[in-house]
Each structure stands twice: as C-alpha cells, then as structure tokens.
Amino acid sequence: MLKDKLALLPAVPGVYFMKDAAGGIIYVGKSKNLKQRVQSYFHLSEAHSNKVRRMVSQIKDLEIHPTDTEFEALLLECSYIHKYQPVYNKKMNNILAYTYIVIQPGEERRRIRVTQHPLERDGGTSFGPYTSSVHRIEEAVQGILESFRIDCNQTSPAGKPCLNYSLGKCIGMCADDAAREEYERIVDRIHAFFSGEDQQLIRDIEQMMQEAAGRYDFEEAVKFRDRLNLLIPMQRKNQVIEFMKEDHSILCLEPLDAELYKLFLIHRNKVLWSGVYHAQELETPTSQAEIRSLLKTRLQRATTSSKGPARDEIDEAQIIYSYLQGGSCKHVRIPQNWLSKEHEDKFTEAIRAFLIVNVDKEVKGNDEIC
C-alpha cells in the first residue's frame, strides 16, 4: 500500500503526512515537488540523519495534500503542525514555548528581561513573540548588555559601583547620575530596535566589531560578530511583528504557468480567499468585477486589529511576510477606506490596473513581474 502510494506521487507542490502503524501523524512536511521530496526519504543515503532514519523506520502510511503553489504548502504545513504537533516536527509544534523580551520600569531604572509570560503593565513594554529558544534570546539580550557596558549586577550599597563596573562591564549607572542618563539613552535605543523603529543598535555593534578588528583584537571582534548573528534574525522578526500591527489587507498575483494565475487575498496571517484565473479572464471587466466583489465581501467580514501577532499567529505571519518580500508574486495593499461607497471608483480602478499591468508584463516576459 505504501509502495503503491510512493509510485503514484505527483510532481506538484503540497503537504505530506507521515503516519505510523496506528495511523498517527508523526511528521508533516511540505515541498514544491511532492514526488521528489517524499520518495527521497526512502532512498538509502548517507546524508540522512539518525532522526530521519528513525522516522522512516516507523512510517507505515502517508497522505498528501497537493496545492497550486509552494506558498500555500508552507501555510498548510504550519497549520497542520500546530494542529497535530507531530513528534518529529520540533520547530513549530510548541507554540507555548515562544519567548518575549520585556522592558520593565523599576524604582531606579528600567530593566530588560526575557520571559515566556509577558506583562504589559506598569508602563512596561513587551516585544515578540520570538520562536527561538529562551536560551538563544537570553544570549542575544546579554550580548547587548555587554556590548554597551550596561550589565550591572548591583549588590553593593546604594551609591557605590557594582563589581561589574570594576571589571569594565558596567558604565556605572549604579552610582553615577550622568551614567544613569546614558543608560536610559541606551535603553531607548534598545526599545527602538525591538519595536522596529530604528536599527541604529545593529550599526553601533557593527562599528564596535570593526574597531576591535582595527586594533587587531580579533577575539573581541568575534564576540561582536556572534552577537550580530543573534540579533539580525531578530531584526527580521521585528519587521514581521510591525507588519502585522499595520493590519494590511493585500491582494497577491502569482503566475502558475504561462496562462494561469492564482490570486490570494491576505489579511494579517490568513488567506481570506483565493482563485485561479486564465490570463485573458483577468483582463475582462466581468472577471474584474467578480474579483472586486469577492474582495469587498471578504474584507468587510475581516476583523481589524492594531496588535502584533499572537503566539499562534507568528509562524504564519513569517511565511506571509517572506512571501511578499520574495520574488514569487506581485501584490497591492488595499486600504480599509477603499471599501466605502465614497472610494468605490478608486477601488475599481486600482484593482483593474493591478491585474492588467502585471498580467501584461508576465505575458510579455518582463522579469520585473516575479
């Protein structure tokens, strides 16, 4: 039975379920070529890890869900991993393990801490969720503290510098008013970085790395490099979170082949609607009116929000953000006010222009469309 299914796999994008003898789902994966990807598990290869070999020995059945695009496969994979939490999917199967960074006010100064249970009270601000491990996020925050010498371990009497000050790890905000003011300016910069408002923090650490290399202190330069390697992925995650807060509605157009296109209507971390159209259809007033009506109906039902992604939204939000930043599709943002009667003509013209211009470019082989 399994052998027959393997032989009949289609060479299309989609999601696959690996099942054990009891019918339980032990792994969910995606591929832009199901036939090639799934069959590769059952070919003997030294490249297979012990985890893969162990999983394959338990596979007694499989199930596939073909899709039109790799983007849909990514979203489905994410959704199914959250739903079934398969034992061999470790990356996304524990949404409760997501981590937050909190800047919390204190009696003497603001504090920066890492937690899985953020609190937004007493003037405190939380950033996240981050899907990296708690240890990795703690390491990133500690790297910031050490880079800017604000790693205070105040255990001495008030008004006296801490031990880290004597070790050169603290600028002395534990004892000096001027240093306390400098500390607050640094925390403002950290706040701006995690909120996505400004990336000066990254540039400052890059400069520190270059200065260390310039004085041939390569050990110190490597430390700064390692800190940047932790922070740069978080920088992208911050961009995803801010993108979600903007609460965009987006129409995407992706070519499936020389004649067919797929449209997606995206809101926050969800695809509200999708449809496949022939190139010639998209240039007709009838199809354009149909699409416009579908968009308007779906968007009027959508719930708006100015909040960042919740724990169970962040993985889908990352997939959508990467899709929009990549080269697979063209997209246009649909402001909420386009749904009003007052802007109906503007909405109509914007959708018409988006479809005609981008389909025309693709048909003529314009590289900019993708």
C-alpha positions in Angstrom: 0.0 0.0 0.0 2.7 2.5 1.0 4.8 1.3 -2.0 1.9 2.0 -4.4 1.4 5.5 -2.9 5.0 6.3 -3.4 4.9 5.3 -7.0 1.9 7.5 -7.7 3.0 10.7 -6.1 2.5 13.8 -8.3 5.4 16.2 -9.1 3.5 19.2 -7.7 3.6 21.5 -4.6 1.9 20.3 -1.5 2.0 18.9 2.1 2.6 15.3 3.1 1.8 13.4 6.3 3.9 10.5 7.5 1.9 8.1 9.6 2.8 5.2 12.0 1.3 1.8 12.3 -1.6 3.1 14.4 -2.4 5.8 11.9 -1.0 8.6 14.0 0.7 11.5 12.2 4.4 11.5 13.2 5.7 14.1 10.7 4.3 16.9 8.5 6.4 18.3 5.7 6.0 20.5 2.6 7.6 20.5 -0.8 7.3 22.2 -4.2 7.7 18.7 -5.7 5.9 16.1 -3.6 7.1 13.2 -5.7 10.8 14.1 -5.5 10.8 15.0 -1.8 8.7 12.2 -0.3 10.5 9.5 -2.3 13.9 10.8 -1.2 13.1 9.6 2.4 13.0 6.0 1.2 16.3 6.1 -0.8 19.3 4.9 1.2 21.5 8.0 1.7 24.4 8.8 3.9 23.0 12.3 4.1 20.1 11.1 6.2 20.4 12.0 9.8 19.7 9.4 12.6 16.4 11.3 13.2 15.3 10.7 9.6 16.3 7.1 9.6 14.4 6.5 12.9 11.4 8.3 11.5 11.4 6.3 8.2 11.6 3.0 10.1 8.2 4.0 11.7 6.4 5.1 8.6 3.7 2.7 7.5 1.4 5.0 5.6 1.4 8.5 4.1 -1.1 11.1 2.9 -0.7 14.1 0.6 -2.5 17.4 0.1 -1.5 18.9 -3.2 -1.5 22.7 -3.7 -1.2 25.1 -6.6 1.8 27.0 -5.1 4.6 26.4 -2.6 3.3 29.4 -0.6 0.0 27.5 0.1 2.0 24.4 1.0 4.0 26.4 3.6 0.9 27.8 5.2 -0.8 24.4 5.3 2.3 22.8 6.8 2.4 25.4 9.5 -1.3 25.0 10.3 -1.1 21.2 10.4 2.0 21.2 12.7 0.2 23.5 15.1 -2.9 21.2 14.9 -1.3 17.8 15.2 2.0 18.6 16.9 3.8 15.6 15.3 6.6 14.1 17.3 9.2 14.6 14.6 8.3 18.3 14.0 10.3 20.2 16.6 10.4 23.7 15.1 6.7 24.8 15.3 5.0 22.2 17.4 5.1 24.0 20.8 3.6 27.5 20.4 3.6 27.9 24.2 7.4 28.0 24.1 7.6 31.3 22.3 9.7 34.0 24.0 9.3 37.7 24.7 11.6 40.5 25.7 10.2 42.9 28.3 11.5 46.4 29.2 10.1 46.9 32.6 10.2 50.1 34.7 11.9 49.9 38.1 12.4 52.2 41.1 15.9 53.2 40.0 15.9 52.4 36.2 14.3 50.3 33.5 15.2 46.6 33.3 15.4 44.3 30.3 14.4 40.7 30.8 13.4 37.6 28.9 10.2 35.7 29.6 7.6 33.3 28.2 4.9 35.1 30.0 5.0 38.9 29.1 3.4 41.5 31.2 2.3 44.8 29.7 1.5 46.8 32.8 3.0 49.5 35.0 4.4 51.1 31.8 6.3 48.0 30.7 6.5 47.0 27.1 6.9 43.5 25.7 8.4 42.6 22.3 7.8 39.3 20.5 6.8 36.5 20.3 10.2 35.1 19.2 10.3 31.5 18.1 14.0 31.0 19.0 14.7 29.2 22.3 14.8 31.1 25.6 18.5 30.4 25.8 19.1 32.0 22.4 17.1 35.1 23.2 18.8 35.4 26.6 22.1 35.2 24.9 21.2 37.9 22.4 20.0 40.3 25.2 23.1 39.5 27.3 25.2 40.4 24.2 23.5 43.8 24.0 24.1 44.5 27.7 27.8 43.6 27.4 28.3 45.5 24.1 27.1 48.7 25.7 28.5 48.0 29.1 25.2 48.1 30.9 25.5 44.7 32.6 25.0 45.9 36.1 25.0 43.4 39.0 24.2 45.8 41.8 24.8 44.0 45.1 26.8 46.8 46.8 25.3 49.6 48.9 23.4 52.3 47.1 25.7 54.9 45.7 28.7 52.6 45.2 29.7 51.0 41.9 28.9 47.3 41.4 31.5 44.6 40.8 30.9 44.7 37.0 31.9 48.4 37.0 35.4 47.4 38.2 35.5 44.7 35.6 34.6 47.2 32.8 31.2 45.7 32.1 29.1 48.5 33.6 29.3 52.2 32.8 28.5 53.0 36.4 24.7 53.8 36.3 24.5 52.1 39.7 26.4 55.1 41.3 26.6 58.0 38.9 23.8 60.3 37.7 25.4 61.0 34.3 25.9 57.3 33.7 22.2 56.7 34.6 21.2 59.2 32.0 23.4 57.5 29.4 21.9 54.2 30.5 18.4 55.5 29.7 19.5 56.7 26.3 20.9 53.2 25.5 17.7 51.6 26.7 15.7 54.0 24.4 17.9 52.7 21.5 17.2 49.1 22.5 13.5 49.9 22.7 13.7 51.4 19.2 15.4 48.3 17.8 12.9 45.8 19.2 9.9 47.9 18.2 11.3 48.1 14.6 11.5 51.9 14.7 15.3 52.2 14.3 18.2 49.9 13.5 21.0 52.1 15.0 21.7 49.3 17.5 22.9 47.0 14.8 25.0 49.7 13.2 26.6 50.5 16.6 27.6 46.9 17.2 28.9 46.6 13.7 31.1 49.6 14.3 32.3 48.1 17.6 33.3 45.0 15.7 35.2 47.0 13.1 37.0 49.0 15.7 38.1 45.8 17.5 39.4 44.3 14.3 41.1 47.6 13.5 43.2 47.4 16.7 43.8 43.6 16.0 41.7 42.5 18.9 40.2 39.7 16.9 38.9 37.8 19.9 36.7 40.8 20.8 35.7 41.3 17.1 34.4 37.7 17.0 32.3 38.3 20.1 30.6 41.3 18.4 30.2 39.2 15.2 28.5 36.4 17.2 26.2 39.0 18.8 25.2 40.3 15.4 24.4 36.8 14.2 21.9 36.5 17.1 20.4 40.0 16.6 20.0 40.1 12.8 17.4 37.3 12.7 15.5 39.1 15.5 15.6 42.3 13.4 13.7 40.4 10.7 11.3 39.1 13.3 10.7 42.6 14.5 9.8 43.6 10.9 7.3 40.8 10.7 5.7 41.9 14.0 5.4 45.5 12.9 4.0 44.4 9.6 1.2 42.5 11.5 0.5 45.6 13.6 -0.2 47.6 10.4 -3.1 45.2 9.8 -2.8 45.2 6.0 -5.2 43.6 3.5 -3.2 42.5 0.5 -4.1 41.1 -3.0 -1.4 38.9 -4.5 -1.0 37.7 -8.0 1.2 34.6 -8.7 1.7 33.0 -12.1 1.2 29.2 -12.2 2.3 28.8 -15.8 2.3 30.9 -19.0 -1.5 31.1 -19.0 -2.8 30.6 -15.4 -2.6 32.9 -12.4 -3.6 32.5 -8.8 -4.9 35.3 -6.7 -4.7 35.5 -2.9 -6.4 37.9 -0.6 -4.4 38.1 2.6 -5.3 39.7 5.9 -3.0 39.5 8.9 -1.9 35.9 9.0 -4.7 34.4 7.0 -5.6 33.8 3.3 -9.2 35.0 3.2 -9.8 34.0 -0.4 -8.0 32.5 -3.4 -8.9 31.8 -7.0 -7.3 30.6 -10.3 -7.8 32.6 -13.5 -6.7 32.5 -17.1 -4.6 35.4 -18.2 -7.3 36.6 -20.6 -10.0 36.4 -17.9 -8.1 38.9 -15.7 -8.3 41.5 -18.4 -12.1 41.3 -18.8 -14.4 43.8 -17.0 -16.6 40.8 -16.0 -13.9 38.9 -14.1 -12.5 42.1 -12.6 -16.0 43.0 -11.2 -16.3 39.5 -9.8 -12.9 39.7 -8.1 -13.6 43.1 -6.8 -17.0 41.9 -5.3 -15.3 38.9 -3.7 -12.6 41.0 -2.2 -15.0 43.5 -0.8 -17.2 40.8 0.8 -14.3 39.0 2.4 -12.7 42.2 3.7 -15.9 43.5 5.2 -16.1 40.3 7.3 -12.4 40.5 8.4 -11.6 41.7 11.9 -9.2 44.6 12.1 -6.6 44.9 14.8 -3.6 47.1 15.7 -1.9 44.5 17.8 1.2 42.4 16.8 0.9 38.7 16.2 -0.3 36.4 19.0 1.6 33.2 19.8 -0.4 31.1 17.3 0.0 33.7 14.5 3.7 34.3 14.3 4.7 31.4 12.2 2.0 32.1 9.5 2.9 35.8 9.7 6.6 35.0 9.0 5.6 32.9 6.0 3.3 35.6 4.5 5.9 38.4 5.1 8.7 36.3 3.4 6.3 35.5 0.5 5.6 39.2 0.0 9.3 40.1 0.2 10.3 37.3 -2.2 10.0 37.1 -5.9 7.1 34.7 -6.4 4.3 37.3 -6.6 3.2 40.8 -7.2 0.9 42.4 -4.7 -1.1 45.5 -3.9 -2.3 46.8 -0.5 -6.0 47.5 0.0 -6.7 50.3 2.5 -9.8 49.9 4.6 -11.4 53.1 3.2 -11.4 51.6 -0.3 -14.4 49.5 0.9 -16.6 52.6 1.4 -19.1 53.8 -1.2 -17.1 57.1 -1.5 -14.0 55.3 -2.8 -15.7 52.7 -4.9 -14.4 54.1 -8.2 -10.8 54.3 -6.8 -11.1 50.7 -5.6 -12.3 49.6 -9.1 -9.6 51.4 -11.0 -6.8 50.2 -8.6 -7.7 46.5 -8.9 -8.2 46.8 -12.7 -4.8 48.5 -13.1 -3.1 46.0 -10.8 -4.4 43.0 -12.8 -3.9 44.3 -16.3 -0.4 45.8 -15.7 1.0 42.7 -14.0 -0.6 40.1 -16.3 0.6 42.1 -19.3 4.2 42.2 -18.0 4.2 38.5 -17.3 2.8 37.6 -20.7 5.4 39.7 -22.4 8.2 38.1 -20.3 9.0 41.1 -18.2 11.4 40.0 -15.5 10.1 42.5 -13.0 6.8 40.7 -12.5 8.4 38.0 -10.4 
